[in-house]
Protein backbone atom coordinates (compact mmCIF):
# COMPACT_ATOMS: atom_id res chain seq x y z
CA UNK A 1 0.00 0.00 0.00
CA UNK A 2 2.82 2.34 0.91
CA UNK A 3 4.56 1.62 -2.40
CA UNK A 4 1.32 2.27 -4.31
CA UNK A 5 0.86 5.62 -2.54
CA UNK A 6 4.39 6.63 -3.44
CA UNK A 7 3.76 5.76 -7.07
CA UNK A 8 0.54 7.79 -7.06
CA UNK A 9 2.33 10.71 -5.44
CA UNK A 10 5.06 10.46 -8.07
CA UNK A 11 2.54 10.67 -10.91
CA UNK A 12 0.71 13.57 -9.26
CA UNK A 13 3.98 15.47 -8.94
CA UNK A 14 4.86 14.75 -12.56
CA UNK A 15 1.43 15.95 -13.67
CA UNK A 16 1.83 19.17 -11.71
CA UNK A 17 5.28 19.76 -13.22
CA UNK A 18 3.87 19.21 -16.72
CA UNK A 19 0.97 21.59 -16.07
CA UNK A 20 3.37 24.20 -14.73
CA UNK A 21 5.61 23.79 -17.79
CA UNK A 22 2.65 24.15 -20.14
CA UNK A 23 1.33 27.25 -18.36
CA UNK A 24 4.81 28.76 -18.37
CA UNK A 25 5.13 28.10 -22.09
CA UNK A 26 1.74 29.69 -22.73
CA UNK A 27 2.71 32.72 -20.66
CA UNK A 28 5.94 33.03 -22.60
CA UNK A 29 4.02 32.82 -25.86
CA UNK A 30 1.80 35.73 -24.85
CA UNK A 31 4.67 38.16 -24.24
CA UNK A 32 4.56 41.08 -26.67
CA UNK A 33 7.49 43.48 -26.96
CA UNK A 34 5.89 46.86 -27.51
CA UNK A 35 7.69 50.10 -28.34
CA UNK A 36 5.89 53.22 -27.18
CA UNK A 37 6.92 56.86 -27.01
CA UNK A 38 6.36 59.77 -24.64
CA UNK A 39 2.70 60.17 -25.64
CA UNK A 40 -0.02 60.76 -23.03
CA UNK A 41 -1.80 57.45 -23.64
CA UNK A 42 1.47 55.57 -23.13
CA UNK A 43 1.57 56.82 -19.54
CA UNK A 44 -1.99 55.54 -19.09
CA UNK A 45 -0.89 52.11 -20.36
CA UNK A 46 1.89 52.21 -17.76
CA UNK A 47 -0.47 53.30 -15.00
CA UNK A 48 -3.31 50.86 -15.63
CA UNK A 49 -2.89 47.26 -16.80
CA UNK A 50 -5.32 46.92 -19.70
CA UNK A 51 -3.37 44.00 -21.14
CA UNK A 52 -3.81 41.40 -18.37
CA UNK A 53 -7.58 41.36 -18.92
CA UNK A 54 -6.83 39.77 -22.28
CA UNK A 55 -4.19 37.37 -20.99
CA UNK A 56 -1.23 39.32 -22.29
CA UNK A 57 2.17 40.00 -20.81
CA UNK A 58 3.46 43.11 -22.56
CA UNK A 59 7.02 44.35 -22.25
CA UNK A 60 6.36 48.05 -22.74
CA UNK A 61 9.45 50.09 -23.64
CA UNK A 62 9.22 53.87 -23.97
CA UNK A 63 11.59 55.21 -26.64
CA UNK A 64 12.76 58.81 -26.62
CA UNK A 65 12.38 59.15 -30.39
CA UNK A 66 10.39 57.65 -33.23
CA UNK A 67 13.59 56.90 -35.12
CA UNK A 68 14.88 54.69 -32.30
CA UNK A 69 11.48 53.02 -32.08
CA UNK A 70 11.50 52.24 -35.82
CA UNK A 71 15.04 50.91 -35.63
CA UNK A 72 13.99 48.54 -32.83
CA UNK A 73 11.10 47.20 -34.93
CA UNK A 74 13.20 46.78 -38.06
CA UNK A 75 15.97 45.00 -36.14
CA UNK A 76 13.50 42.62 -34.47
CA UNK A 77 14.07 43.89 -30.93
CA UNK A 78 10.36 44.69 -30.58
CA UNK A 79 7.22 43.23 -32.15
CA UNK A 80 4.92 46.24 -32.34
CA UNK A 81 5.54 49.98 -32.18
CA UNK A 82 3.87 53.34 -32.62
CA UNK A 83 5.01 56.24 -34.76
CA UNK A 84 3.83 59.61 -36.03
CA UNK A 85 2.96 60.14 -39.69
CA UNK A 86 6.50 61.09 -40.71
CA UNK A 87 7.86 58.02 -38.90
CA UNK A 88 5.32 55.81 -40.69
CA UNK A 89 6.65 57.21 -43.95
CA UNK A 90 10.21 56.48 -42.84
CA UNK A 91 9.34 52.93 -41.79
CA UNK A 92 7.70 52.02 -45.09
CA UNK A 93 10.51 53.67 -47.04
CA UNK A 94 12.90 51.44 -45.08
CA UNK A 95 11.22 48.01 -45.23
CA UNK A 96 8.21 48.42 -47.53
CA UNK A 97 5.79 45.48 -47.56
CA UNK A 98 7.48 43.91 -44.55
CA UNK A 99 5.71 46.53 -42.39
CA UNK A 100 2.00 46.63 -41.59
CA UNK A 101 -0.30 49.22 -40.02
CA UNK A 102 -2.84 47.62 -37.67
CA UNK A 103 -4.29 50.64 -35.85
CA UNK A 104 -3.77 54.17 -34.59
CA UNK A 105 -3.30 55.57 -31.08
CA UNK A 106 -4.01 59.25 -31.70
CA UNK A 107 -4.78 61.86 -34.33
CA UNK A 108 -6.11 65.38 -34.62
CA UNK A 109 -5.11 68.20 -32.27
CA UNK A 110 -1.75 66.73 -31.30
CA UNK A 111 0.18 69.94 -31.97
CA UNK A 112 -0.54 73.39 -30.61
CA UNK A 113 0.97 76.85 -30.50
CA UNK A 114 1.28 78.18 -26.97
CA UNK A 115 1.45 81.86 -25.98
CA UNK A 116 1.84 83.36 -22.51
CA UNK A 117 -1.31 83.28 -20.42
CA UNK A 118 -1.49 87.09 -20.31
CA UNK A 119 -0.81 87.53 -24.05
CA UNK A 120 -3.37 89.37 -26.17
CA UNK A 121 -2.54 87.57 -29.42
CA UNK A 122 -5.50 85.96 -31.17
CA UNK A 123 -3.95 85.02 -34.52
CA UNK A 124 -0.58 84.15 -36.06
CA UNK A 125 -0.70 87.36 -38.12
CA UNK A 126 -0.23 89.36 -34.92
CA UNK A 127 3.06 87.54 -34.31
CA UNK A 128 4.74 88.74 -37.51
CA UNK A 129 8.28 89.90 -36.81
CA UNK A 130 8.23 88.35 -33.34
CA UNK A 131 10.58 85.73 -31.90
CA UNK A 132 8.84 82.36 -31.86
CA UNK A 133 10.13 78.87 -31.28
CA UNK A 134 9.73 75.24 -32.23
CA UNK A 135 11.93 72.18 -32.51
CA UNK A 136 13.38 72.14 -36.02
CA UNK A 137 13.22 68.92 -38.00
CA UNK A 138 10.24 67.56 -36.09
CA UNK A 139 6.56 67.07 -36.81
CA UNK A 140 5.92 70.46 -35.24
CA UNK A 141 7.89 72.20 -37.98
CA UNK A 142 6.10 70.18 -40.65
CA UNK A 143 2.68 71.05 -39.24
CA UNK A 144 3.58 74.74 -39.11
CA UNK A 145 4.79 74.76 -42.69
CA UNK A 146 1.59 73.02 -43.78
CA UNK A 147 -0.45 75.60 -41.88
CA UNK A 148 1.34 78.55 -43.49
CA UNK A 149 0.54 77.10 -46.91
CA UNK A 150 -3.16 77.49 -46.01
CA UNK A 151 -2.62 81.16 -45.11
CA UNK A 152 -1.78 83.36 -48.14
CA UNK A 153 -1.07 86.21 -45.72
CA UNK A 154 1.61 84.26 -43.85
CA UNK A 155 4.94 82.62 -44.59
CA UNK A 156 7.65 80.98 -42.53
CA UNK A 157 9.96 83.96 -43.09
CA UNK A 158 7.49 86.39 -41.48
CA UNK A 159 8.77 85.28 -38.07
CA UNK A 160 12.08 85.16 -36.24
CA UNK A 161 12.51 81.46 -35.48
CA UNK A 162 14.42 79.91 -32.59
CA UNK A 163 15.22 76.19 -32.42
CA UNK A 164 14.33 75.17 -28.86
CA UNK A 165 14.51 71.85 -27.06
CA UNK A 166 11.07 70.79 -25.84
CA UNK A 167 12.24 70.69 -22.23
CA UNK A 168 13.26 74.38 -22.44
CA UNK A 169 10.15 75.75 -24.16
CA UNK A 170 8.01 76.54 -21.12
CA UNK A 171 10.77 78.36 -19.23
CA UNK A 172 11.80 80.29 -22.35
CA UNK A 173 8.22 81.45 -22.87
CA UNK A 174 7.76 82.29 -19.20
CA UNK A 175 10.91 84.45 -19.21
CA UNK A 176 9.61 86.42 -22.19
CA UNK A 177 12.45 85.34 -24.46
CA UNK A 178 9.93 84.15 -27.07
CA UNK A 179 6.32 85.10 -27.77
CA UNK A 180 5.11 81.62 -28.67
CA UNK A 181 6.21 78.04 -29.20
CA UNK A 182 4.72 75.22 -31.23
CA UNK A 183 5.03 71.68 -29.98
CA UNK A 184 3.34 68.29 -29.62
CA UNK A 185 1.65 67.01 -26.48
CA UNK A 186 2.36 67.03 -23.59
CA UNK A 187 4.61 70.13 -23.43
CA UNK A 188 1.90 72.62 -24.40
CA UNK A 189 -0.64 71.12 -22.03
CA UNK A 190 1.90 71.19 -19.20
CA UNK A 191 2.37 74.92 -19.83
CA UNK A 192 -1.40 75.38 -19.64
CA UNK A 193 -1.72 73.32 -16.46
CA UNK A 194 1.11 75.31 -14.83
CA UNK A 195 -0.61 78.59 -15.67
CA UNK A 196 2.32 79.72 -17.84
CA UNK A 197 0.63 79.58 -21.21
CA UNK A 198 -2.54 79.13 -23.20
CA UNK A 199 -3.29 77.68 -26.61
CA UNK A 200 -3.38 80.09 -29.54
CA UNK A 201 -4.26 77.40 -32.07
CA UNK A 202 -4.16 73.63 -32.54
CA UNK A 203 -3.78 72.01 -35.94
CA UNK A 204 -6.13 69.06 -36.26
CA UNK A 205 -8.05 70.77 -39.04
CA UNK A 206 -4.83 71.35 -40.99
CA UNK A 207 -3.39 67.86 -40.67
CA UNK A 208 -4.56 64.81 -38.73
CA UNK A 209 -0.92 63.79 -38.10
CA UNK A 210 -1.97 60.26 -37.11
CA UNK A 211 0.18 58.12 -34.84
CA UNK A 212 -0.06 54.59 -36.22
CA UNK A 213 0.46 51.17 -34.64
CA UNK A 214 2.96 49.22 -36.75
CA UNK A 215 4.08 45.64 -36.74
CA UNK A 216 5.87 43.41 -39.20
CA UNK A 217 3.90 41.32 -41.64
CA UNK A 218 5.72 38.22 -40.40
CA UNK A 219 4.74 38.85 -36.77
CA UNK A 220 1.14 39.61 -37.74
CA UNK A 221 0.74 36.46 -39.81
CA UNK A 222 2.22 34.26 -37.09
CA UNK A 223 0.53 35.90 -34.08
CA UNK A 224 -2.96 36.91 -35.13
CA UNK A 225 -4.55 36.06 -31.76
CA UNK A 226 -1.95 38.07 -29.85
CA UNK A 227 -2.48 41.13 -32.03
CA UNK A 228 -6.27 40.91 -31.70
CA UNK A 229 -6.01 40.81 -27.90
CA UNK A 230 -3.38 43.56 -27.92
CA UNK A 231 -5.71 45.83 -29.89
CA UNK A 232 -8.63 44.90 -27.64
CA UNK A 233 -6.64 46.25 -24.70
CA UNK A 234 -6.04 49.48 -26.62
CA UNK A 235 -9.77 49.76 -27.31
CA UNK A 236 -10.37 49.52 -23.55
CA UNK A 237 -7.81 52.28 -23.06
CA UNK A 238 -9.59 54.44 -25.63
CA UNK A 239 -12.90 53.85 -23.86
CA UNK A 240 -11.51 55.04 -20.52
CA UNK A 241 -10.04 58.18 -22.10
CA UNK A 242 -13.30 58.98 -23.86
CA UNK A 243 -15.72 58.24 -21.02
CA UNK A 244 -13.67 59.00 -17.92
CA UNK A 245 -10.78 61.34 -18.83
CA UNK A 246 -10.26 62.43 -15.22
CA UNK A 247 -9.71 58.83 -14.08
CA UNK A 248 -7.43 58.17 -17.05
CA UNK A 249 -5.49 61.31 -16.10
CA UNK A 250 -5.02 60.04 -12.53
CA UNK A 251 -3.57 56.73 -13.73
CA UNK A 252 -1.32 58.49 -16.24
CA UNK A 253 -0.15 60.97 -13.62
CA UNK A 254 0.76 58.16 -11.22
CA UNK A 255 2.75 56.39 -13.92
CA UNK A 256 4.58 59.60 -14.79
CA UNK A 257 5.51 60.11 -11.14
CA UNK A 258 6.77 56.53 -10.89
CA UNK A 259 8.95 57.24 -13.94
CA UNK A 260 10.30 60.44 -12.36
CA UNK A 261 8.47 62.66 -14.86
CA UNK A 262 6.54 65.71 -13.67
CA UNK A 263 3.27 65.93 -15.60
CA UNK A 264 0.30 67.11 -13.58
CA UNK A 265 -2.97 65.19 -13.76
CA UNK A 266 -4.69 68.34 -15.03
CA UNK A 267 -2.29 68.41 -17.99
CA UNK A 268 -3.17 64.82 -18.84
CA UNK A 269 -6.87 65.66 -18.62
CA UNK A 270 -6.44 68.55 -21.06
CA UNK A 271 -4.74 66.17 -23.50
CA UNK A 272 -7.31 63.43 -23.07
CA UNK A 273 -10.10 65.88 -23.85
CA UNK A 274 -8.33 67.63 -26.75
CA UNK A 275 -6.75 64.83 -28.78
CA UNK A 276 -8.58 62.05 -30.61
CA UNK A 277 -7.28 58.71 -29.27
CA UNK A 278 -9.24 56.51 -31.66
CA UNK A 279 -7.77 53.07 -32.35
CA UNK A 280 -9.93 52.15 -35.35
CA UNK A 281 -8.89 53.52 -38.73
CA UNK A 282 -9.71 53.41 -42.41
CA UNK A 283 -8.16 54.46 -45.71
CA UNK A 284 -8.46 58.15 -44.82
CA UNK A 285 -5.52 57.65 -42.44
CA UNK A 286 -3.48 56.15 -45.27
CA UNK A 287 -4.32 59.19 -47.41
CA UNK A 288 -3.00 61.40 -44.61
CA UNK A 289 0.25 59.45 -44.65
CA UNK A 290 0.49 59.94 -48.41
CA UNK A 291 -0.11 63.67 -47.95
CA UNK A 292 2.66 63.80 -45.39
CA UNK A 293 5.00 61.95 -47.76
CA UNK A 294 4.18 64.39 -50.56
CA UNK A 295 4.93 67.30 -48.25
CA UNK A 296 8.23 65.72 -47.16
CA UNK A 297 9.19 65.40 -50.84
CA UNK A 298 8.38 69.08 -51.43
CA UNK A 299 10.65 69.95 -48.51
CA UNK A 300 13.46 67.77 -49.82
CA UNK A 301 13.27 65.41 -46.84
CA UNK A 302 12.57 62.23 -48.84
CA UNK A 303 12.77 61.23 -52.51
CA UNK A 304 9.65 59.12 -53.04
CA UNK A 305 6.27 58.20 -51.59
CA UNK A 306 6.37 54.68 -50.20
CA UNK A 307 3.59 52.15 -50.67
CA UNK A 308 1.70 51.68 -47.42
CA UNK A 309 0.28 48.35 -46.27
CA UNK A 310 -2.47 48.02 -43.69
CA UNK A 311 -5.01 45.54 -42.37
CA UNK A 312 -8.17 46.46 -40.42
CA UNK A 313 -9.30 42.86 -39.84
CA UNK A 314 -7.40 42.64 -36.54
CA UNK A 315 -9.31 45.59 -35.11
CA UNK A 316 -12.63 44.21 -36.31
CA UNK A 317 -11.96 41.02 -34.34
CA UNK A 318 -10.73 43.02 -31.35
CA UNK A 319 -14.03 44.94 -31.27
CA UNK A 320 -15.89 41.67 -30.82
CA UNK A 321 -13.71 40.82 -27.80
CA UNK A 322 -14.59 44.00 -25.92
CA UNK A 323 -18.36 43.90 -26.47
Buried (B, 14 or more C-beta within 10 A) or exposed (E): EEEEEEEEEEEEEEEEEEEEEEEEEEEEEBEBBBBBBBBBBBBBBBBBEBBEEBEBEBEBBBBEEBBEBBBBBBEEEBBBBBBBBBBBBBBBBBBEEBBBBBBBBBBBBBBBBBBBBEBEBEEBEBBEEBBBBBBEEBBBBBBBBBBBBEEEEBEEEBBBBBEBEBEBBBEBBBEEEBBBBBBBBBBBBBBBBBEBBBBBBBBBEBBBBBBBBBBBBEBBEEBBEBBBBBBBBBBBBBBBBBEEBEBBBBBBBBBBBEBEEEBBBBBBBBBBBBBBBBBBBEEEBBEBBBBBBEBBBEEEBBEEBBEBBBBBEBBEBBBEBBE
